[in-house]
Structures are given as C-alpha cells and as structure tokens.
Amino acid sequence: MELLRLQKYIAESGITSRRKAEELIRHGRVKVNGKTVTEMGEKVDAEIDTVEVDGITISPETKKFYIMLNKPAGYITTTSDDFNRPTVMELTKDIPSRIYPVGRLDYDTQGLLIMSNDGDFANEIMHPSNKLKKTYLVCIKGMITPEEIRRLKSGVDIGDYFTRPAEVELIGATERESNIKIIISEGKKRQVRRMCESVGHIVLRLKRVQIGNVMLGNLPEGKWRHLRQAEIELLTKRNG
Ligand code: URA
C-alpha cells in the first residue's frame, strides 16, 4: 500500500503540476471516493481510492515519459481540435501513456516539441522565470536589412507587447527571401512571426531547433525519441 498526498497523486496523473493541483483542491474541484476534499493534508492509496477532478476519474502514471518530437508543419499542439486538424498526439500514439505537449508550436511551425506526462516537469519548463532560450530558424520573404536585424535584436512592438532583446543572426539573403536565426527567452503567442512582420517581412517557414541546451539534431520529421537523462536535467536546471 502506497499513500500519496492528494496533490502529488493529481500531478502524477499528468494533468497538471502539484502547485496547480493544490488550487484545484482548494476550489472544490477534487473528490476522493465521491466526497469533495478542500483541505491539503489528505492522503490517498493509489490502489484502493478513487480520485476525480471535475467529475473525471484520474490515476497516477508511475512511469514518466519525456520525449522530443520533430513536429511537421500541419499539426496542432493541442490534444484535440475543433476543426479536425491532425494533432501531435497522432504522431506519439505508440507511447503507452497520456503525454501532453509542453508549450506550443503554431500549426504551421515545425521542429522541436517536448512532450511529457510529468506535470511538474512541464510546469517548470514553461514557467516564465525559467527563461529557457528557444532557437528558431526563420525563412522570411524579401531581403532583410542590417537595420531591420538591429531592430529585431533590440526589441520590437508586436501589437500588445514590446519584445525583449533577442539574439538574431543572418544566415543568408537574396532579393526573394532571407534566412535568419532568432533566439528568444520568452514565448508570446506567434512571437517570431509577429516580430518579423513588425519589421516588414512575412514568415515563409519557421522551425524551432533548440530549447535551452537541448537540440533537435537529426531527428527525422514526424519522429520522436526519449530525452536523455542529461537533457532532462539541462531543461530543469534553469541554466538554458
Ligand atoms: N513563434 C511563432 O511565431 N510561432 C511558433 O510556433 C513559435 C514561436
């Protein structure tokens, strides 16, 4: 018999972090054996007790999965889609556990996506204080100028937000299109696309190649692999 604190039990079921689980408990959204629990001290026995969150029975995943996926363009990073578009869940069906995307990539963006069933791990990676650097290869329409690169570097107005300084490197440019590398430590919605648009260039292709010190490398498009222990540590050590 293994007794687990209720918030740990909920986090281990993969639906959220331990901290958010405490909020769910406090807000009366959690039932143990049919009774609403709002106090923090509760312990549950994974083998005999039934825990429900918003009326849905959950169970802790004992085995943790940490993977990287090379997401192709044309897949969404939610678990289901109102418009019936393909989701990244379809590319990771062979993992015997309910894993979830950690953060998001746009439908049209490809590249490195981390997925896991460990709610605390996901929360730590996504927490703004973690400030993990994300590296993108961006192909934009038209020839980018040194002045536009300087503006992208120092920060631009993307409508509802002024971006923080970014690392920007020119890889190559022709009259038709330019290839640049952009490294940012924040993740506003469609940030890279909106940054490029704010200096007058639409994004033709966008690929994330690195998060913190973890690189996509040669993983084929549409394929996933387990993260190595060292990679898991790099992502959670706040040194990205
Ligand atoms: N920036 C974007 O614009 N899109 C992504 O998918 C990721 C970063």
Residues whose N, C-alpha, C, O or C-beta is under 5 A from the ligand:
A	BS01	URA	R104 L105 D106 T109 R190 Q191 V192 R193 R194
